[in-house]
Amino acid sequence: MGSLFSAFLGKNPLKNLLGSQASTHVNHAQWLILTGKHFFPDLIESSFHHGLEIVFGAAVVMSIIGALASALRGKRYVHEDQSMREHLGDAAATSSAVPGEIALESEVVQ
């Protein structure tokens, strides 16, 4: 991943990866090409472009599917909130407690 970002910054990571010219057994002209500013970005350009096409194509397809699902859903649904009294009444019905009354430990529903 660091190599990709260094290519965006205009630095060639191959100079660090290869070490020295003597260890790679290449002549001076080849070394200049390998460590130049254009070799590595040109090397990864087509693969990176192909990956971006796939990712953005998938994003477009998923967006269209989401838009169609949203359009076919129907009219707008608004959730009706229950009032606090209804919640307390439901709690009282299930725990045999009176709303507003302090519950004893033996009456607490667990």
N, C-alpha and C positions, 0 to 999 in steps of 0.2 A: 504494500500500500504506500509505503514511503517513496518507492521508486516512481509511482504514478504522480504523487504530489510534487516530487522534485522535478519531474518532466514539465509539469504545469508552471513551475517557477523558473524554467529555463536552465536548470542544472542537469547535467548528465550523470545519472547514478552509476553508469558503467565504469567510470574512472575509479570510483571507490570499490566497486564489486570485483573488477579485474585485478586490481593491485598495481603492478608495474608492467611496463612494456616487455621486459625480459621474462617475466613469469608467464606471459600469455603466448610467447613465441610468435609474435607478429612483427612485421617490419614497421618502419617509422610512418610510412604513408597510411598503412592500415590502422595503426594506433591513432593517428590524427582523425581518421574517419570514425572509428569506434568511440572516441572520447569527444567528438565534436558536438555542437548543439543541435544538430538535425538528425543524427542517426537514431537515437533512442525514441524521440517523439514520433518519427516516421515509422519506426518499428511497431509501436503500440497503437498507432492511429487507427488502422482499419479494424482491429479487434475491439477497441474502445468504442468506435463509431457503431459497429454492429451491435454491441451490448446496449448502447443507448437507444438504438432503434427498437430493440426488443422491449426494453423497459417502458419506453414512452408509448409504444404500440399497445402493450398490455394495460397501461394506465388509461388510455383512450377507450379501450374496449370495456374495462370495468366501470368507467364513468358513464358510458352509454347504457350499460346494463342497469346501473343504479338509477339513472334518470328515467329509463323505461319502467322499472319497478315502482318508482315513486309516482310516475304519471298514471300507472294502471291501478294504483292503490285505491283510488276513489276520493270522496270528499274529505275535507280536513277533519281530523279527530281531535277533540279537546277532552282531556282527562278531567273528570269531575272529582274534586277533592272532597273527602269526607270531613265533616266538621269535627272539632275536638270532642264535642259532647257525644257524637256517635262512637268515636274511638273509646271514650271512657265508659260508655254504656256497654260496648262489646266486651271490654275488659271486665266490667262488673258481672256481666252475664256468665263469663267463663270462669271467674274466680270466686263467685258468690260474695263479692265485696260491694260495698256501696260507694258510688263515686264521691270523692272528697274525704272518705273515711280513711284513717291510718290503718294499714293492714298489719296484722300480727304475723310473726314469723311462721306460724303453723299454717297460715292461710295463703302464703306466697306461692304462686304457681311456678314450678321449676321445670 
